Amino acid sequence: MGTAVRVSKEEFGIRRASSGSPELDTFLSGGFPSGSLILVSGNPGTGKTTLTSSFLYEGSKRRGENGIYVSFSESKKSFYQNMAAIGMDFEKLEKAGHFRFLEMFSATREGMSEIAKFILEEIKRFGAKRLVIDSYSVMAQALGNQYEGRQVLHTFFSRIMRNMDCTTLVIGEQPTGEYRIGDASEEFVADGVINLKLTIPREMEIRKMRGTKLSSRNLLYTLEGGFNVVTTVLRHAEVAKMWQPIPDSKGRLSSGSPDLDAILGGGFPEGTYVVLEVANDVPVREVRLLTRGIVLNFISQERGAMMIPTRGVDSGDIKASFGRYVSEQNFDAYMRIQQQIEPAPSKNGARAIPPYAIPIMPGLGNRGTRNLTTASLTFDAAEEILKKRTENRPIARIIAYDTLEGEYAQEPDKLLNEIGLAMTRTRTRGDLTIAIGRPSFGLLPKVVGMVDWHIKLWKADGVLLLQGVKPSTNIYAADCDVSKGYPVLTLKMLT
C-alpha cells in the first residue's frame, strides 16, 4: 500500500509492543501501545486466535517478553496443535520458561472473581508482559450481564494491567453476520479496538488505537502462514542491477515472477493469448509489476518483446522504466514499441527515430482515424524481423486495448478481426500475448469470450489484487521485491 509510513516505535512518547505482523506494526506506529487493553473482535473463522497468538509468540520468542494465554474454551492440547500447524511452537516456548497456557473451563458467576485474582497472581509470578484472554464473550456470559462484563474489563484488565505494564488482548466473539460485541459499550473501555471481518478478501478495521496516528483504518490480511497484513508498495532498487532471467520450464514461458510461475504451473503455456482485465483505478505503474517482469525476462534472454502501450505513455518512458535492468544494447535490439512519432530532425537532416520504436506516421483513415491495416502491417513487419533475429524463438507482446479502441473506434469489426488473427498467430507460433483491457472500454467483453486465459487486476484498501478467471485461481495480493536489484512481482495468497 503506497500510503504506508514507517514511524518511530515511540510515537507520541508511547512505547510499543509488536503485534507479531511487521506490516500491521507499520500502520500502528510500531505496534500496540505497551500496557494497553486491546479488544480483538470478529465472527468465527476470521483469525482472532491467530492474530492474538502471533502477538504472544513474537514477544516470547523474539523479544524476551513472557506471555500468558488464558482460554475459557479451547484446550491446551488443541491450541498447541493448531498453532504448530502454522509454524508457532508454543510447547517449546513453554519448556523454555517463556509461555504459559491457562485452561479456565469452569467459568461461573461465583468463580469469576477468583479466576481474575488467579490470573493476576500468575502475571506477577511469571513476570508476564503480554496477555491474551479468550474470550470476553464467555466471561460476560458467566457474569450474567454485559454491565458486569464491562466492569471486569474496566477495573481489572484495563486499570490493573496498565499499572503492571502488561499489554492485554481480549478476544470478543461476534455471532455470524453481527458487527458489534454485546451492546458495543465495551469498545469505549478498551484502548484499542480491532474488528476482523468475514469477507473475501479478508479485511480488518482498526476502529481506534490510543496514542496512534493511523494512516489507514481498513487493511487487508491473510491467514496464509499465520496472520499477515498485506500491502502493495512500489519500490525501486537503490542500485539497479541487470535482470537475471528465469529459465523456461518444458512447454512453459516464464513470467519473470517465481510466485506467478508457481501459480501458473511453471509459467504461461507456449502459444497463450491472455486478456488482463485491469480495473479503472489501477495505475499503469502498478500494471507494470506484472508486464515489466515478462518483458525483461524475454529480452534478457535475447528474445523479442513488443508493445503497444496505453495512451499517453511513450517509448521513452518505457525505456526509462524497463531499460535500467537490461543492457542498452539488448533493449535496443530486442524491444519494439509501436506508437505515433513526430521525429525531430537530426543534425544531418535525417529522421531521428529510436531503434526500439515502431513508428506510425500521421496517415489518416476514415473520419480522422489512423489506418488499421497500415498499422497492423507495420507491426507484423517488425515482428518478422525480430523472429529472424532471434532464430524464431517465442516473442512476448504487451497490447493495450485502450490504444487500439481509441485509435480505431470507427473500424470495430475490422479491429475484432485483427485481434482474432493475433490470437491465431500467437497460438501457432508459440508466443505469449498479454492484452490489457479496462472495464470502461467496450472492447473487453467482446474479447474475453474468445480466449482461454483471463486474469483480473483490481484494488481493495490500496492493495493490488490478482486472480485468474480462466483458468480459475485463488485471490493473491501483489507486491514488489527489489532485493536482487530489480523489481520482481511477488504474490501472497489471501486465505
Residue, then its C-alpha position, 0 to 999 in steps of 0.5 A: m500500500g503506497t500510503a504506508v509510513r514507517v514511524s518511530k516505535e515511540e510515537f507520541g512518547i508511547r512505547r510499543a509492543s509488536s503485534g507479531s505482523p511487521e506490516l500491521d506494526t507499520f500502520l500502528s506506529g510500531g505496534f500496540p501501545s505497551g500496557s494497553l487493553i486491546l479488544v480483538s473482535g470478529n465472527p468465527g473463522t476470521g483469525k482472532t486466535t491467530l492474530t492474538s497468538s502471533f502477538l504472544y509468540e513474537g514477544s516470547k520468542r523474539r523479544g524476551e517478553n513472557g506471555i500468558y494465554v488464558s482460554f475459557s474454551e479451547s484446550k491446551k492440547s488443541f491450541y498447541q496443535n493448531m498453532a504448530a500447524i502454522g509454524m508457532d511452537f508454543e510447547k517449546l516456548e513453554k519448556a523454555g520458561h517463556f509461555r504459559f497456557l491457562e485452561m479456565f473451563s469452569a467459568t461461573r458467576e461465583g468463580m469469576s472473581e477468583i479466576a481474575k485474582f488467579i490470573l493476576e497472581e500468575i502475571k506477577r509470578f511469571g513476570a508476564k508482559r503480554l496477555v491474551i484472554d479468550s474470550y470476553s464473550v464467555m466471561a460476560q456470559a458467566l457474569g450474567n450481564q454485559y454491565e458486569g462484563r464491562q466492569v471486569l474489563h474496566t477495573f481489572f484488565s484495563r486499570i490493573m494491567r496498565n499499572m503492571d505494564c502488561t499489554t492485554l488482548v481480549i478476544g470478543e466473539q461476534p455471532t455470524g453476520e453481527y458487527r458489534i460485541g454485546d451492546a458495543s459499550e465495551e469498545f469505549v473501555a478498551d484502548g484499542v479496538i480491532n474488528l476482523k471481518l468475514t469477507i473475501p478478501r479478508e479485511m480488518e478495521i482498526r476502529k481506534m488505537r490510543g496514542t496512534k496516528l493511523s494512516s489507514r483504518n481498513l487493511l487487508y490480511t491473510l491467514e496464509g502462514g499465520f496472520n499477515v497484513v498485506t500491502t502493495v508498495l512500489r519500490h525501486a532498487e537503490v542500485a539497479k542491477m541487470w535482470q537475471p532471467i528465469p529459465d523456461s520450464k518444458g512447454r512453459l514461458s516464464s513470467g519473470s515472477p517465481d510466485l506467478d510461475a508457481i501459480l501458473g504451473g511453471g509459467f504461461p503455456e507456449g502459444t497463450y493469448v491472455v486478456l488482463e482485465v485491469a480495473n479503472d483505478v489501477p495505475v499503469r505503474e502498478v500494471r507494470l509489476l506484472t508486464r515489466g517482469i515478462v518483458l525483461n525476462f524475454i529480452s534478457q534472454e535475447r528474445g523479442a518483446m513488443m508493445i503497444p502501450t496505453r495512451g499517453v505513455d511513450s517509448g521513452d518512458i518505457k525505456a526509462s522504466f524497463g531499460r535500467y535492468v537490461s543492457e542498452q544494447n539488448f533493449d535496443a535490439y530486442m524491444r519494439i514499441q509501436q506508437q505515433i512519432e513526430p521525429a525531430p530532425s537530426k543534425n544531418g537532416a535525417r529522421a531521428i527515430p529510436p531503434y526500439a520504436i515502431p513508428i506510425m506516421p500521421g496517415l489518416g483513415n476514415r473520419g480522422t482515424r489512423n489506418l488499421t491495416t497500415a498499422s497492423l502491417t507495420f507491426d507484423a513487419a517488425e515482428e518478422i524481423l525480430k523472429k529472424r533475429t532471434e532464430n524464431r524463438p517465442i516473442a512476448r507482446i504487451i497490447a493495450y486495448d485502450t490504444l487500439e479502441g481509441e485509435y480505431a473506434q470507427e473500424p470495430d469489426k475490422l479491429l475484432n478481426e485483427i485481434g482474432l488473427a493475433m490470437t491465431r498467430t500467437r497460438t501457432r507460433g508459440d508466443l505469449t500475448i498479454a492484452i490489457g483491457r479496462p472495464s470502461f472500454g467496450l472492447l473487453p467483453k467482446v474479447v474475453g469470450m474468445v480466449d482461454w486465459h483471463i486474469k483480473l487486476w483490481k484494488a481493495d484498501g490500496v492493495l493490488l489484487l490478482q486472480g485468474v478467471k480462466p483458468s480459475t485461481n485463488i485471490y493473491a495480493a501483489d507486491c514488489d521485491v527489489s532485493k536482487g536489484y530489480p523489481v520482481l512481482t511477488l504474490k501472497m495468497l489471501t486465505 
